[in-house]
Amino acid sequence: MHREIRKWYSPNLNKDMEIAVYGHYGFALLMFPTAGADFLEYERFKMIDSIQPFIDSGKCKVFSINSINNESWLNKQMYPPHKSLRHGQYNQYVVAEVAPFIFDHCKGNVPIITTGASLGAYHAANTFFRRPDIFRGTIAMSGVYDLKEYSDGYYDQHVYFNSPVEYLPNATDETYLSQMRNNLGIVIASGQGEYEDPSASIRLSDILNSKGIRHWLDLWGYDVKHDWPTWRDMLPYFLSKF
């Protein structure tokens, strides 16, 4: 399996940001880390191993990026408006830097599917729902899609516009909605065991249904908990269906 590490200085984040690339061909799978983890988290926890057959066969080419969650919503010492601003800078980094890097690395305008687990699932889904003109789908595993769950009571327009369960119900622009409806696959998945919150996935699914956006809500069993073995089972299963 081809593997490379790339790094560049991000003008949006004012710091160096790394990205791991796995594979040669296929649609681009953009991975967002959990919580405060880094771009190699999915490799360390054997998630890359679990999807290696799809990488080796050329079905997908994987791009795993860094998070800055410890510089925003997970930083308890940070002034809330600054957390909000930092999150916005991260969004811009993904759209203005990561997406063009993927297109350049793949030598063309390949479909980009976002994915992640836990807080990474939130970022994956939010990234797709905010910019369906750039991204073509998402596989969100064990996520919560209301940013207020992380903002400790703070609320501003950035929290609103980064909470899919808030901005999606009010979406009326037909061009934007048609871009979402023309997706290559939206998977909203959750276990129902320890530390999982399937109600968050159900709530998002209900909103998507109300907008006529096709998707797959998949709730796994009551013995399926919020942990790496779950996600190592989920991701290859869903990739096999794409």
Phi, psi and omega in degrees: 000126176294136178218134175215154177244129177239153180211142172212162176281123181270116176292335179286327183254352179059043179196163174287139178229131180262160175212136176258136181240132180232127175099179184240321192225175175100178176294157182273128176251110183264117186255130176255130183292163173281153171040235184261024187279179186245188187289346179258006183301315183293334174287314182299322183266019170067016177290321178298319177301321184293334181251010182304321178303326179287328177288311183295329181277355179082015178286321180216154174241126193258136176234115183249120187251168177283158169255164169232029183301329178287351176255005179224252192289341179266001180266104185288343181266000186267142178295127187309316178300330178288326174300315181298316179297317181296321176300317179298323177294324178294317176304316181292324176301315182295315184286314189269343182239310184290312181300313177298324176299317179298314180299319180292317182294327180268001177059040178163175184274069182287154173295139175247122174253128179269152176206161177175166178240148178059235179296333174295328177295319176302309182297320180298312181293314182298321179298315178295311185295329178287325185226067178290353174284340181253316184257148191248359179172179181206149170238100185254120186243119174063042182259169169236133193245020175242110185296340178298340175297339182247348189269002175053043176090347178285142181212129172211186183295331179290323176295316178301310186281004172239016176245098183308325182287352176259311186279332181295319179300333183264003181286127181231347182293119186290329176296313178298314181294321180293327176296319177292321181292336180269040183278163176267355178154126173239117177245124174244106189238149177201146165281176177235017180265207186301134174066007174270157178229076182298336180298330178294320179290320179297318180299315179294319179299317179300321179293316179298319177300319182294338180260002180070031181260113183292141182196176180233108171271121183230108179259120180273180194289174180287351175264002182262111187253174184281083186199168186299320178304325177298311186287330176292335173277319185294308191299310177298327178298313182288324177298327179294340181266346181285000000 
